[in-house]
Amino acid sequence: MNILSIILNASLIGKDVTLPLPVPEWILIVVLILMFLVHILFINLMVGGTILSFFYELKSKQNKNYRILSEEIGKTITVNKSMAVVMGVAPLLAINTLYTKFFYTANALTGLVWILVVPLVIVSFLLIYLHKYTYKSLYKYPKLHISILGGALLIFLFIPLIFLTNINLMLFPDKWSVVKGFWDALLLPSVFTRYFHFIIASLAITALFLAIYIGREKFKFEEKFDQINKQDLQRRLYKISLHSNFAQYIIGPINLMVLPSIGLKHDTLFTIIGGAIIGLIPTYYLWKETKAESNKVGKHNFHIVISLTITILFMGLGRHLYRANAVQLYQNEMAINTKKYLSELNNAKIEAKIKEKEAAMKGISGKDVFNQKCVMCHAADQSLVGPSVKEIVSTYRGKNQQMKDWINNPGKKRANSSQMPAFKGQINDLEMNALVEYILQEK
Ligand code: HEC
């Protein structure tokens, strides 16, 4: 990205929404990072579960037990899907409030396909339920049954591309003016590498989850399966997880290389490389599990889960730092625009007030007020009930305030004249100014 395109596109950034954040910014950032990880974890389990369930149902031709396994995995998919949806609300709201302009612009630019997420999600969710509840009734139609899951799987594999395109596009405002819709934005650097990173993570996490899930006493593996050995299956699942982990060590660096360098500051690199180094620990224990003797399978589950969680936290933080760095320049620009806007707004308000006052003043004439309220007792040259205006002017020239005080609360001065009535509360400030000016300019 060059300076010129930054300047050109700064104009696209405009000003921020001038509403205050509902809570301090750091709380929203913590919510965004942590809840997104929880959300994506369940998404991983949903997508990975669908892939593995599909895979085992394919294999059920050779061994009927795999159909049972596919069904058991299917039971977890719908639960994980519901968790993923619910857990997705908080990060979505947080990203909306923190990166409003960036996120909404990306939404608008990928318009139709972005909205398509909603019907796609509905259809895929209905398909996984249909699939789950027809294991028995469609037993005689295996092809039809697996096609239902295949349909859901295709949708599940497509939706992440929409999200990744959007999330990627919001990071690079310099692309906003050149990108023409979703399919164009899809080709932005790193969309596909991030996509494979995600799919492989789904496999790594789901295979580990299933190895632990079927390993529990409560699962009663031996009652359900007569042709598959529990530990064999667990070791194979650990192996899937292990190989997926290895694959991340290839796709991860490629990902870093194709990401625009604007977000790759030291903090991002340290965090991500730190995470990758910590990630060697769960990889090691996974390898131990694939080699474990039957009575020891599952011994390292705790270590794997803890070290993997720490790895994921580092990756999540690195991801946030990258985003924060990538949009920094634009956020600064936006802050300046917002300030400018607010000060212009303020000036306009002041100007409007002055104009309003002027207009009000124009409508009030001191002469009218005098004719309505004073003329019956005060004449120009001679004294009536009260002294003449000439006399009043000679007493009060240059003493506007004193005269106002008198009009509001007259005293008693002349022994042989009556008391002047008080006008306090009957003449407003504007009228009073006009009145006094009118009287005192009279010669
Ligand atoms: C009901 C009759 C009456 C009305 C109406 C009246 N005045 Fe008077 N005004 C008087 C009298 C009587 C005096 C003399 C009072 C005194 O000397 O004690 C006076 C005195 C004054 C004085 C002179 C005070 C001084 O220090 O010598 C001013 C100024 C004055 N009036 C202004 C006004 C203005 C302006 C209005 C209209 C808003 C007004 N008056 C309406 C009866 C009236």
Residues whose N, C-alpha, C, O or C-beta is under 5 A from the ligand:
A	BS01	HEC	K373 C374 C377 V385 G386 P387 I392 I407 G411 K412 K413 R414 S417 S418 Q419 M420 P421
